[in-house]
């Protein structure tokens, strides 16, 4: 077994992790789950993920969600890969429109790997080096806000590049029917505004029964359609309550809730407190570290 590196950069906190060398990977033993992005720099990485065999080579990108089950893996002696990770809880906070990001993550997971160009890798290296410099500044009074912005910027830059790359390979002819239906669902969820909260609404537009759509989404993503819908709606509500200058009544109307009472119950169910209390907590709390 390869020994841990003494010189490679590694950083782990409650919400973030960065490892220059995957051999140093040490996921915190807490109650949260993690989203990991692995980039292979050299060598080979054989892995069976969710029952499928994948071979990862230089400049390949692998996205691991909390639903990814690693059955077994084997690295070549010269393998080197770096990892960036964030807790799923943080992901929900900083990506209120997470269904759009998930659409790419879903396709990456289904295909196992995406091969990146040298130009793409050079851009990632610049972002990676800057992130390493900033992530250790935990004494900064605005540390969490700063890291949210940097993580958002990095993921959105990667997503922008992947849009064109994935768009050229994810046509219906080369996707299984269930994968394609899942892609359609996540695209619809990401593009719909205001977000509709009924599985039936999405199923009708995809010409499927609600039961079949829910079963397919559960099978391909590990979570039900309803869970994805409510998570996305709750994240959008949380973002607006924290950042929008509009009143709670205006936000309620914009998100197509029938009345303030129903909106209040929905927020309590999914965010744990009333809209007023959530807004107060987020706007009065100091930057967390």
C-alpha positions as a Markdown table, in Angstrom:
| # | Residue | x | y | z |
|---|---|---|---|---|
| 1 | Unk | 0.0 | 0.0 | 0.0 |
| 2 | Unk | 1.3 | 3.4 | -0.9 |
| 3 | Unk | 2.2 | 5.7 | 2.0 |
| 4 | Unk | 0.6 | 9.1 | 2.6 |
| 5 | Unk | 2.5 | 11.9 | 1.0 |
| 6 | Unk | 4.5 | 14.2 | 3.2 |
| 7 | Unk | 4.6 | 17.2 | 0.8 |
| 8 | Unk | 1.3 | 17.1 | -1.1 |
| 9 | Unk | -1.3 | 19.7 | -0.1 |
| 10 | Unk | -4.2 | 18.4 | 1.9 |
| 11 | Unk | -7.0 | 20.3 | 3.7 |
| 12 | Unk | -10.1 | 19.0 | 5.5 |
| 13 | Unk | -12.7 | 21.0 | 7.4 |
| 14 | Unk | -16.4 | 20.5 | 8.3 |
| 15 | Unk | -17.5 | 21.6 | 4.8 |
| 16 | Unk | -14.5 | 21.5 | 2.5 |
| 17 | Unk | -11.7 | 19.2 | 1.5 |
| 18 | Unk | -8.8 | 19.6 | -1.0 |
| 19 | Unk | -6.2 | 16.8 | -1.6 |
| 20 | Unk | -3.4 | 17.1 | -4.1 |
| 21 | Unk | -3.0 | 13.3 | -3.8 |
| 22 | Unk | -5.9 | 10.9 | -3.5 |
| 23 | Unk | -3.8 | 8.6 | -1.4 |
| 24 | Unk | -4.1 | 11.1 | 1.4 |
| 25 | Unk | -7.9 | 11.1 | 1.2 |
| 26 | Unk | -9.4 | 11.1 | 4.7 |
| 27 | Unk | -13.2 | 11.9 | 4.8 |
| 28 | Unk | -14.3 | 13.4 | 8.1 |
| 29 | Unk | -16.2 | 11.0 | 10.4 |
| 30 | Unk | -19.3 | 13.1 | 10.9 |
| 31 | Unk | -22.9 | 12.8 | 10.1 |
| 32 | Unk | -22.7 | 14.6 | 6.7 |
| 33 | Unk | -22.1 | 13.1 | 3.3 |
| 34 | Unk | -19.8 | 14.4 | 0.6 |
| 35 | Unk | -19.7 | 15.3 | -3.0 |
| 36 | Unk | -16.3 | 14.5 | -4.6 |
| 37 | Unk | -14.7 | 15.6 | -7.9 |
| 38 | Unk | -11.6 | 13.5 | -8.8 |
| 39 | Unk | -9.3 | 14.5 | -11.6 |
| 40 | Unk | -6.7 | 12.0 | -12.8 |
| 41 | Unk | -3.2 | 13.5 | -13.4 |
| 42 | Unk | -1.4 | 10.3 | -14.4 |
| 43 | Unk | -1.7 | 6.5 | -14.3 |
| 44 | Unk | -4.9 | 4.4 | -14.2 |
| 45 | Unk | -7.7 | 4.0 | -11.8 |
| 46 | Unk | -10.0 | 0.9 | -12.1 |
| 47 | Unk | -13.2 | 1.1 | -10.2 |
| 48 | Unk | -16.6 | -0.5 | -9.9 |
| 49 | Unk | -19.1 | 2.2 | -9.1 |
| 50 | Unk | -22.8 | 1.3 | -8.5 |
| 51 | Unk | -22.1 | -2.1 | -10.2 |
| 52 | Unk | -20.5 | -0.6 | -13.3 |
| 53 | Unk | -16.8 | -0.9 | -14.2 |
| 54 | Unk | -14.9 | 2.3 | -15.1 |
| 55 | Unk | -11.3 | 3.0 | -16.2 |
| 56 | Unk | -10.0 | 6.5 | -15.3 |
| 57 | Unk | -7.0 | 7.8 | -17.2 |
| 58 | Unk | -4.9 | 11.0 | -17.3 |
| 59 | Unk | -7.1 | 14.1 | -17.7 |
| 60 | Unk | -10.3 | 12.2 | -16.9 |
| 61 | Unk | -12.8 | 13.7 | -14.5 |
| 62 | Unk | -14.9 | 11.5 | -12.2 |
| 63 | Unk | -17.9 | 12.9 | -10.1 |
| 64 | Unk | -18.9 | 11.0 | -7.0 |
| 65 | Unk | -22.3 | 11.8 | -5.4 |
| 66 | Unk | -23.5 | 10.6 | -2.0 |
| 67 | Unk | -25.4 | 7.8 | -3.8 |
| 68 | Unk | -22.2 | 6.4 | -5.4 |
| 69 | Unk | -21.3 | 3.0 | -4.1 |
| 70 | Unk | -17.7 | 1.9 | -4.6 |
| 71 | Unk | -17.7 | -1.9 | -4.8 |
| 72 | Unk | -13.9 | -2.1 | -5.4 |
| 73 | Unk | -11.1 | -0.1 | -6.9 |
| 74 | Unk | -7.5 | -0.5 | -8.0 |
| 75 | Unk | -4.9 | 2.1 | -8.8 |
| 76 | Unk | -1.8 | 1.7 | -10.9 |
| 77 | Unk | 1.5 | 2.2 | -9.1 |
| 78 | Unk | 2.0 | 5.6 | -10.8 |
| 79 | Unk | -1.5 | 6.8 | -10.3 |
| 80 | Unk | -1.9 | 10.4 | -9.1 |
| 81 | Unk | -5.2 | 12.1 | -8.7 |
| 82 | Unk | -6.5 | 15.2 | -6.9 |
| 83 | Unk | -9.8 | 15.7 | -5.2 |
| 84 | Unk | -12.0 | 18.5 | -4.3 |
| 85 | Unk | -15.0 | 17.9 | -2.0 |
| 86 | Unk | -17.8 | 19.7 | -0.3 |
| 87 | Unk | -20.4 | 18.5 | 2.1 |
| 88 | Unk | -23.9 | 17.9 | 0.6 |
| 89 | Unk | -25.3 | 20.3 | 3.2 |
| 90 | Unk | -23.1 | 23.1 | 1.9 |
| 91 | Unk | -23.9 | 22.1 | -1.7 |
| 92 | Unk | -27.6 | 22.8 | -1.0 |
| 93 | Unk | -26.7 | 26.2 | 0.4 |
| 94 | Unk | -24.5 | 27.5 | -2.3 |
| 95 | Unk | -26.3 | 26.0 | -5.4 |
| 96 | Unk | -30.0 | 27.0 | -5.0 |
| 97 | Unk | -30.6 | 25.9 | -8.6 |
| 98 | Unk | -28.8 | 22.6 | -7.9 |
| 99 | Unk | -30.9 | 20.6 | -10.4 |
| 100 | Unk | -29.0 | 22.3 | -13.3 |
| 101 | Unk | -25.7 | 21.3 | -11.8 |
| 102 | Unk | -27.1 | 17.9 | -11.0 |
| 103 | Unk | -28.0 | 17.3 | -14.6 |
| 104 | Unk | -24.3 | 17.4 | -15.4 |
| 105 | Unk | -23.4 | 15.4 | -12.4 |
| 106 | Unk | -26.0 | 12.8 | -13.4 |
| 107 | Unk | -24.5 | 12.4 | -16.9 |
| 108 | Unk | -21.0 | 12.3 | -15.5 |
| 109 | Unk | -22.0 | 9.5 | -13.1 |
| 110 | Unk | -23.8 | 7.5 | -15.8 |
| 111 | Unk | -20.9 | 7.7 | -18.2 |
| 112 | Unk | -18.3 | 7.2 | -15.5 |
| 113 | Unk | -15.7 | 9.6 | -16.8 |
| 114 | Unk | -15.3 | 12.6 | -19.0 |
| 115 | Unk | -12.0 | 13.2 | -20.8 |
| 116 | Unk | -10.7 | 16.8 | -20.6 |
| 117 | Unk | -8.5 | 18.8 | -22.9 |
| 118 | Unk | -5.0 | 20.0 | -21.8 |
| 119 | Unk | -6.3 | 23.6 | -22.1 |
| 120 | Unk | -9.2 | 22.7 | -19.7 |
| 121 | Unk | -6.7 | 21.1 | -17.3 |
| 122 | Unk | -4.5 | 24.2 | -17.3 |
| 123 | Unk | -7.5 | 26.4 | -16.5 |
| 124 | Unk | -8.4 | 24.1 | -13.6 |
| 125 | Unk | -4.8 | 24.2 | -12.3 |
| 126 | Unk | -5.0 | 28.0 | -12.0 |
| 127 | Unk | -8.3 | 27.9 | -10.1 |
| 128 | Unk | -7.0 | 25.0 | -8.0 |
| 129 | Unk | -3.8 | 26.8 | -7.0 |
| 130 | Unk | -5.8 | 30.0 | -6.0 |
| 131 | Unk | -8.3 | 27.9 | -4.0 |
| 132 | Unk | -5.4 | 26.2 | -2.1 |
| 133 | Unk | -4.1 | 29.7 | -1.1 |
| 134 | Unk | -7.4 | 30.9 | 0.2 |
| 135 | Unk | -8.9 | 27.8 | 1.8 |
| 136 | Unk | -6.3 | 27.8 | 4.7 |
| 137 | Unk | -7.3 | 31.4 | 5.7 |
| 138 | Unk | -9.7 | 30.3 | 8.4 |
| 139 | Unk | -9.0 | 33.3 | 10.5 |
| 140 | Unk | -10.6 | 35.5 | 7.9 |
| 141 | Unk | -13.8 | 37.1 | 9.3 |
| 142 | Unk | -15.6 | 36.3 | 6.1 |
| 143 | Unk | -14.1 | 32.8 | 5.6 |
| 144 | Unk | -17.3 | 30.9 | 4.8 |
| 145 | Unk | -18.7 | 33.6 | 2.5 |
| 146 | Unk | -15.4 | 33.7 | 0.7 |
| 147 | Unk | -15.2 | 30.0 | 0.3 |
| 148 | Unk | -18.8 | 29.7 | -0.9 |
| 149 | Unk | -18.0 | 32.3 | -3.7 |
| 150 | Unk | -14.7 | 30.5 | -4.7 |
| 151 | Unk | -16.3 | 27.1 | -4.8 |
| 152 | Unk | -19.3 | 28.5 | -6.8 |
| 153 | Unk | -16.9 | 30.1 | -9.2 |
| 154 | Unk | -14.9 | 27.0 | -9.7 |
| 155 | Unk | -17.9 | 24.7 | -10.2 |
| 156 | Unk | -19.6 | 27.1 | -12.6 |
| 157 | Unk | -16.4 | 27.5 | -14.7 |
| 158 | Unk | -16.2 | 23.7 | -14.9 |
| 159 | Unk | -19.9 | 23.5 | -15.7 |
| 160 | Unk | -19.6 | 26.0 | -18.5 |
| 161 | Unk | -16.8 | 24.0 | -20.1 |
| 162 | Unk | -18.8 | 20.7 | -19.6 |
| 163 | Unk | -21.9 | 22.1 | -21.2 |
| 164 | Unk | -20.4 | 21.9 | -24.7 |
| 165 | Unk | -18.5 | 18.7 | -24.0 |
| 166 | Unk | -21.5 | 16.8 | -22.6 |
| 167 | Unk | -23.9 | 18.3 | -25.2 |
| 168 | Unk | -21.9 | 16.6 | -27.9 |
| 169 | Unk | -22.2 | 13.1 | -26.4 |
| 170 | Unk | -25.5 | 12.9 | -24.6 |
| 171 | Unk | -27.9 | 12.8 | -27.5 |
| 172 | Unk | -30.9 | 10.4 | -27.2 |
| 173 | Unk | -29.5 | 7.8 | -29.6 |
| 174 | Unk | -26.5 | 7.1 | -27.3 |
| 175 | Unk | -28.4 | 7.1 | -24.0 |
| 176 | Unk | -30.6 | 4.4 | -22.5 |
| 177 | Unk | -34.2 | 5.4 | -22.3 |
| 178 | Unk | -34.2 | 5.7 | -18.5 |
| 179 | Unk | -31.1 | 7.9 | -18.5 |
| 180 | Unk | -32.6 | 10.1 | -21.1 |
| 181 | Unk | -35.9 | 10.5 | -19.2 |
| 182 | Unk | -33.8 | 11.4 | -16.1 |
| 183 | Unk | -32.0 | 14.0 | -18.1 |
| 184 | Unk | -35.3 | 15.5 | -19.4 |
| 185 | Unk | -36.6 | 15.6 | -15.8 |
| 186 | Unk | -33.6 | 17.5 | -14.4 |
| 187 | Unk | -33.5 | 19.9 | -17.4 |
| 188 | Unk | -37.2 | 20.6 | -16.8 |
| 189 | Unk | -36.7 | 21.1 | -13.1 |
| 190 | Unk | -33.8 | 23.4 | -13.7 |
| 191 | Unk | -35.5 | 25.5 | -16.3 |
| 192 | Unk | -39.0 | 25.8 | -14.8 |
| 193 | Unk | -39.7 | 29.1 | -13.0 |
| 194 | Unk | -41.4 | 29.3 | -10.6 |
| 195 | Unk | -40.6 | 25.7 | -9.6 |
| 196 | Unk | -43.7 | 23.5 | -9.7 |
| 197 | Unk | -44.0 | 21.3 | -6.6 |
| 198 | Unk | -46.1 | 18.4 | -8.0 |
| 199 | Unk | -44.5 | 15.2 | -9.5 |
| 200 | Unk | -47.7 | 15.0 | -11.7 |
| 201 | Unk | -46.9 | 18.4 | -13.3 |
| 202 | Unk | -43.5 | 17.1 | -14.5 |
| 203 | Unk | -44.8 | 13.7 | -15.4 |
| 204 | Unk | -47.5 | 15.2 | -17.6 |
| 205 | Unk | -45.0 | 17.3 | -19.6 |
| 206 | Unk | -42.8 | 14.2 | -20.0 |
| 207 | Unk | -45.7 | 12.1 | -21.1 |
| 208 | Unk | -45.2 | 9.6 | -18.2 |
| 209 | Unk | -47.2 | 8.5 | -15.2 |
| 210 | Unk | -46.1 | 10.0 | -11.9 |
| 211 | Unk | -45.4 | 6.5 | -10.5 |
| 212 | Unk | -43.2 | 5.6 | -13.5 |
| 213 | Unk | -41.3 | 8.9 | -13.4 |
| 214 | Unk | -40.6 | 8.6 | -9.7 |
| 215 | Unk | -39.4 | 5.0 | -10.1 |
| 216 | Unk | -37.0 | 5.9 | -12.8 |
| 217 | Unk | -35.6 | 8.9 | -11.0 |
| 218 | Unk | -35.1 | 6.8 | -7.9 |
| 219 | Unk | -33.3 | 4.1 | -9.9 |
| 220 | Unk | -31.0 | 6.5 | -11.7 |
| 221 | Unk | -30.2 | 9.1 | -9.0 |
| 222 | Unk | -30.8 | 7.3 | -5.7 |
| 223 | Unk | -33.6 | 9.8 | -4.7 |
| 224 | Unk | -37.2 | 10.2 | -5.7 |
| 225 | Unk | -38.5 | 12.9 | -8.0 |
| 226 | Unk | -40.4 | 14.4 | -5.1 |
| 227 | Unk | -37.2 | 14.7 | -3.0 |
| 228 | Unk | -35.4 | 16.5 | -5.9 |
| 229 | Unk | -38.4 | 18.8 | -6.4 |
| 230 | Unk | -38.7 | 19.8 | -2.8 |
| 231 | Unk | -35.0 | 20.2 | -2.3 |
| 232 | Unk | -34.8 | 22.5 | -5.3 |
| 233 | Unk | -37.8 | 24.5 | -4.2 |
| 234 | Unk | -36.5 | 24.8 | -0.6 |
| 235 | Unk | -33.0 | 25.9 | -1.8 |
| 236 | Unk | -34.6 | 28.6 | -4.0 |
| 237 | Unk | -36.7 | 29.8 | -1.0 |
| 238 | Unk | -33.7 | 29.8 | 1.3 |
| 239 | Unk | -31.7 | 31.8 | -1.2 |
| 240 | Unk | -34.4 | 34.4 | -1.7 |
| 241 | Unk | -35.1 | 34.8 | 2.0 |
| 242 | Unk | -31.5 | 35.4 | 2.7 |
| 243 | Unk | -30.5 | 37.6 | -0.3 |
| 244 | Unk | -33.6 | 39.2 | -1.8 |
| 245 | Unk | -34.8 | 42.6 | -0.6 |
| 246 | Unk | -38.4 | 41.7 | -1.4 |
| 247 | Unk | -40.9 | 41.0 | 1.3 |
| 248 | Unk | -41.9 | 37.5 | 2.4 |
| 249 | Unk | -45.3 | 38.1 | 0.8 |
| 250 | Unk | -43.7 | 39.0 | -2.5 |
| 251 | Unk | -41.4 | 36.0 | -2.4 |
| 252 | Unk | -44.5 | 33.8 | -1.7 |
| 253 | Unk | -46.3 | 35.2 | -4.7 |
| 254 | Unk | -43.3 | 34.9 | -7.0 |
| 255 | Unk | -42.9 | 31.3 | -6.1 |
| 256 | Unk | -46.5 | 30.6 | -6.8 |
| 257 | Unk | -47.7 | 29.6 | -3.4 |
| 258 | Unk | -51.4 | 30.0 | -2.8 |
| 259 | Unk | -51.1 | 32.1 | 0.4 |
| 260 | Unk | -48.7 | 33.0 | 3.2 |
| 261 | Unk | -50.1 | 30.4 | 5.5 |
| 262 | Unk | -49.3 | 27.6 | 3.1 |
| 263 | Unk | -45.9 | 29.1 | 2.3 |
| 264 | Unk | -45.1 | 29.3 | 6.1 |
| 265 | Unk | -46.0 | 25.6 | 6.6 |
| 266 | Unk | -43.9 | 24.6 | 3.6 |
| 267 | Unk | -40.9 | 26.6 | 4.9 |
| 268 | Unk | -41.2 | 25.2 | 8.4 |
| 269 | Unk | -41.3 | 21.6 | 7.0 |
| 270 | Unk | -38.3 | 22.0 | 4.7 |
| 271 | Unk | -36.1 | 24.6 | 6.4 |
| 272 | Unk | -37.1 | 24.0 | 10.0 |
| 273 | Unk | -38.3 | 27.5 | 11.0 |
| 274 | Unk | -40.7 | 30.1 | 9.8 |
| 275 | Unk | -39.8 | 32.3 | 6.9 |
| 276 | Unk | -39.4 | 35.3 | 9.2 |
| 277 | Unk | -37.2 | 33.4 | 11.6 |
| 278 | Unk | -35.1 | 31.9 | 8.7 |
| 279 | Unk | -34.5 | 35.4 | 7.3 |
| 280 | Unk | -33.6 | 36.8 | 10.7 |
| 281 | Unk | -31.1 | 34.0 | 11.4 |
| 282 | Unk | -29.4 | 34.2 | 8.1 |
| 283 | Unk | -29.1 | 38.0 | 8.0 |
| 284 | Unk | -28.0 | 38.4 | 11.6 |
| 285 | Unk | -25.6 | 35.5 | 11.9 |
| 286 | Unk | -21.9 | 36.3 | 11.7 |
| 287 | Unk | -19.8 | 34.6 | 9.0 |
| 288 | Unk | -19.4 | 31.0 | 10.1 |
| 289 | Unk | -16.1 | 29.3 | 10.0 |
